[in-house]
Amino acid sequence: MLSYKDSTNKTYEVGFYARDAYDCLMLAREFNSYLHDNPGSVIRIQQKFFGN
């Protein structure tokens, strides 16, 4: 789960299946034009575990 704030200070969360935080950030930048142009807007990358 990646959280970021836009220019109006509104918080968004997006989820990606990624190996680590770096891959999550790279995927988010690839698929989200705001994050591509504003990578410093990311406030948190959190790993989620899914149980059986």
C-alpha positions in Angstrom: 0.0 0.0 0.0 1.4 3.4 -1.0 0.0 6.6 0.4 0.6 10.1 -1.0 -0.8 13.6 -0.8 -1.7 15.8 -3.7 -1.2 19.5 -4.1 -4.4 20.2 -2.1 -3.1 18.0 0.8 -5.7 15.3 0.1 -4.4 11.8 1.0 -4.7 8.9 -1.4 -3.8 5.2 -1.1 -3.0 2.8 -3.9 -2.1 -0.9 -3.8 0.3 -2.8 -6.0 1.7 -6.3 -5.9 5.4 -5.7 -5.6 8.5 -7.4 -4.2 9.6 -4.5 -2.1 9.0 -0.8 -1.4 11.2 0.3 -4.3 9.3 -1.8 -6.8 6.0 -0.5 -5.3 7.2 3.1 -5.9 8.4 2.4 -9.4 5.0 0.8 -10.3 3.1 3.6 -8.8 5.1 6.2 -10.8 4.6 4.2 -14.0 0.8 4.0 -13.6 0.0 7.3 -11.8 1.0 10.5 -13.6 0.8 12.6 -10.5 3.3 10.3 -8.7 5.5 10.3 -11.8 5.7 14.0 -11.7 5.8 14.4 -7.9 7.6 11.4 -6.4 8.3 13.4 -3.2 4.5 13.4 -2.4 4.7 9.8 -1.2 4.2 9.7 2.6 4.2 6.0 3.3 4.8 2.6 1.7 3.4 -0.2 3.9 3.7 -4.0 3.2 0.5 -5.9 3.7 0.5 -9.6 4.6 -2.3 -11.9 3.5 -3.1 -14.9 5.6 -4.3 -18.3 4.3 
